[in-house]
């Protein structure tokens, strides 16, 4: 079963078209990440190779590490060789050489910065890196700079079987292929499919493959997404961990059972009984000690309540001897009065509730 990595299933369509090709060749202009949303990852895993062109250094480094069979170029593609200004942003896949696209993003609140990048033509890239003229597909995703990229190619010398070009304004469904489609049509390419994001063009000498673009992706393409595949892997890993835990639990149970049936465990039975008895005695003693302290605490509180009135008789003398003790006595008396008030209020409420209940019972009995 095929694993699809591309953001809009472009690799599924291309896999259907090239189902008879075991080892093909591709050119990816605007390759971006070597795995995430990659149109070429599936083909690379099948044994294909090609040229990845990526102006962002971070993505280029990832391509160098993960695509060792591919030729990876850290440049931009334009209709002339030189140095261009590249607008970069934190949003992956939005880097562009097109000033209007960058301005539109900034007007929508997305921040970015400009830096210089070397640029070359697609024709020169092919001259230097394409051994055979058999290029199976060319993918162009350059955020508004599609016309300049297509103008830089020599479609007479190098004729990719399929060309797919992102054909909507960045971040929208508005199509913009009218700016560059004539370049492909004039070079004997026929439009065959639109997937909502990209337009697919087929070389006129490969029109026998046109029927493979007839249907959108469907169940017969026999694929799953990389997200689905990773979820299945996670489920399998969790299932394996569960089986390991169950095996560990069984081993522990067997160990405990063997321990309980051992002679050593049986010989220790009297000692375990003694330990249980000691623990029970300790719990009883602990409860009695707590009961004793609570009882003693109650007696001390009652004693304080009895002594307080007598202590206030000698309040003047206490104030002279120790003002701190005197203030402490005042605060205790204040707190006692507050509690007395609360008790009175509660007693009054209780009396009212009692009277109401009594009258209700009497009324019910009279009925």
N, C-alpha and C positions, 0 to 999 in steps of 0.2 A: 504493500500500500504506500502511495506517495505521501510525503510530508510537505505541506505548502508553507513557505516562509513569507511570501510576498504580501503586501498590505491589501491588495485588491485581487488576489488570486491570478495574477498575470502568469506566474509560473505554471499554473494548472493548464491554462490555455496553450501555452508554449509546449508543455509536456505532451499534450494531445497531438499538436502539430508535428512534433519531432519524435514521436513514439518509435519510429524506425531507426533513429540515429543513436548509436551507442556512445560514440565519442565525438562530441561536437565542439564548436568554437563560438564564443560570444564576445561582444564589446559592450561594456556597461559604462555609459557616460553619466556621472552622478551616482556612483556606486553606493555611497553612504556606508552603513554598517555591514560587515561581512555576513551577518546572520539576520538581524532584526529587519523585517520588511524587505529582505533581499530577493530580487527576481532571479539571481543566478545561483543562490546557495544550493537549491535542489539539484541543479545540473552539475555543479562542482562535486557534490557528493556522489553523483552517478559516474564521475570520471571525466567530465568535460573540463575544459580550461579556456582561458581568454584573457582579455585586457580590462582591468578595472581602473577607471579614471576618477579620482576623488581629490578635490582641492583642500578639504579640511584635514589638518595634520593628525588629529586624534583618530579619525576614521581610517586614514591612510595607514597609520601604525597598526591598527587592528587588522586591516587587510594584509599587511606584510606578515603579521604573525600567524594568521589563520589560512591565508590563501597562498601557500608556498608554490603551488603549480602555476598560479596566475602571474601575469605581468601587471604590477601595480604602479600607477603613475600619480604623483602628487602635484598635479597641474590642473588648470582649467582649459576648456576647449572653446575657441572662438574662431571667427573667420579670418583672423590674422595673428601672427606670432608676436608676442610682446609681454608687457606687464599690465595687468588689469586690477581694478579695485573690487574686492570681494566683501560683501556684507555678510557678517556672521551674527548669529543669535543663539540663545540657549535652546530654542525649539529645534529639535532634530529634524533635518530634511528641509529647512527653510533658507539655508545659505544660498545667495544668489549674486550674479554679476549684473543683474538688471536693476537699474536705479529706480524705476517706477514701482517694481515689486517690493523693493526695500522700503520705499516711501510709504506705500500702502500699509505695510506691516507696522511701521512706526506710527502712522496716523491712527491705527487700531490699538495703540498702547504697548506694542512689543518693542523692547529695546534691543539694539544691536550696535555693532561697530564695524568700521571699514579697515581692511588691510590689503596690502599688495600681494598678488599671486601671479606666478608665471603662467603664460597661456601659449597654447600651440594649436595648430589646425588638426582636424580629424584625419585629413589626408596624410599629413606628416607622421602622425601616430601610427597609421596603418603601414606606411612605408617602412617604418623602423621596427615594427613589432608583429606584423602579420606575415607569416611564412607562406601560407596558402591563401588563395583568394576566396576560399570557401568559408565565409562568415555566415553562421546559421542565423543569428539574430543580433540586432543592434538595439539597445535600450537607451532612451534619452530622457532624463529627468533632471532639468536644470533650472526650474523655477523662473520661467519667463524669458530664458535666453535660448530657446529652442531654434529660432530662425538662424542665429549666428552659428550654432553648432552644425545644423544641416547644410548651411552655405559653405562650411569649411570642408565638407566631404567630397570625394571624387567617386560618384556612383557609377561611373563608367569603368574605372579601374577596379573598384571594390564594391561588390554588390551583395549586401546581406540578403538572405532569403526573406527574413521578416524584419520590419522596423516597427517598434512600438515607441510612441512619443506621448508623454503626458500632455494632455490637450485641454486642460481647464486652468483658469486663473487660480493661482496658489490659494488654497484654503476655501475654495468656492466651487460651485457646480457650473459656473459660466464658462462656456467653451471659447477657446481663442485660437483654434487651429487655422483660421482663415489667414493668419499672418505668415504661415510657413508651409501649408499643405501643397501649394503649387510647386514647390521645389521637388517634392517627391513625385507628384503626378507627372511633371515634365521629365523626370528621370525614369519613367516607365515602371512606376509602382502603383498598385491599385488598393484603394481603401477596402478592407474586408470586415472589420469588427471594431465596435466601440464598447468598452466595459464600464462606462460611466466616469472613467478617469483618464484612460489612455485610448489612443486610436492606433489600430494595427494596420500595417500596410504590407502587401505581399508583392514580391518582385514578379513582373509579368511573365518571366520564364519559369515561375514556380506556381502558376495558377491552378495546377492540378491539386494543390493543397487547400484551395479555397473552401472546399466542402467541410474541412475540419474546423472552420470558424463558424459553421452554420448555427450551432447551438451554444447557449451560454453554459457555464460550468454546471454540472449536475451530478447526480449520484453515480452515474456510470463512469465518471472520471476517477472514481476509487481513490479518494484522498482524504486526509485529515489535516487540520491546521497544526502548526507547531505548538500552539497553546493547548490544544486538545491532547496532543501527544505527551507534552510535559505533565499535564494533569493525570494521564494514565500512568506515567512513570511514578508520579508521587503516590498514586493509589497502590501501585505494585510494591513500592518501598514500604508504605505503611502496613500493607498486608504481610510483607516479609518480617517486619518488626513485630507484628502481632503474633505471628507463628513462633518467632524466637522467644517472645515473652511467655507464650503458652508452654513451650518446651522447658524453659527455665522453671516455670511454676510446677510442672510435672516432676522435674528433677528434685525440686525442693520438697514436694510432698512425699516422694519416694524416700528421700533422705530422712525426713521426720518420721515416717512410718518405720523405716529400718532402725532408727534410733530408739523409738518407743518399744520395739520388739527385742531390743538387745538385752543381754544379761546385766550389763552395767546400769541401764536405766531402771531395771527391776530391783537391783540391789540398793539403789538410791531412793527407793520409794519411802522408807521410814524417815529419812532425812528431809524429804520434801514435805512430809506430813508435819514434822516439827517446825519447819520454816513457815508453813501456813498458819500453824497455831500461834507462833510468835508474832506474826504480822497481825493476826486477829486481836491478840492481847494489846498490841501497840495501838491499834485503832480504837479499842475500848478506852484505854488509858488517855489517849489524846482527847476523846470526847469528854471524859470526866474532867480533865484539866481545864478544857475550854468552859465547861459548865461552871466549874469552881471560880474561874476568873470573871465570868459574866455575873455570877451571884455576888462576888466581892465588889465588882464595879457598881452594881445596884445599891449595895449597902453604903458605899462611899458617897454616892449621889444623894441618897436619903439623908445621910449625916450632914452633908453640906447644906441641904435645904433647911434642916433643923437649926444649924448654927448661924445661918445668915442673919436672922432677925436679932440674935444676941450680939453678933458682931457689929451691927449698925448702931447698937446702943453706945458702943465705944468708938464710934466713927471719928469723933474729934481727935481722940488720942491716937487712933491709927493714922489719921491724916498727918499728924505732927511727926509721928515716928517714921512712917513710910508712905509717901504720897502715891507711889506706884501700886502698892497693895490696895490703897484706898480707891484709886481709879478702877482697879480690877474688880473690886466689890461693887462699885457703881454700875459697871457694864454688866455684871452678872445679874444685878437687881433689875436693870432695864430689860434684859433678855427674858427674865422670869415673868415680868409684867406683860411683855408682848405675848408670851406663851399662854398666860392666864386669860388675856383678852381673846385669843384664838379659841381657847377651850370654852369660854363663855359663849362665843359666837356659835361654835359647833353645837354646844348644848342647846342653845336657843333654836337652832335649825333642826336639831334632832327632835326637840319638843314639838315644833310646828309640824314636822313630818309625821310624828307619832299621832298628833291630834287629827291630822288629815286622814291618816290610815284608819284610825279608830272610828271617825265619823263615817268614812266610806263603808267600813264593815257593818256598822249599825244600819246604814241606809239599805245595804244589800240584804241584811237579815230581816228588816221591816217589810221589804218587798216580798 
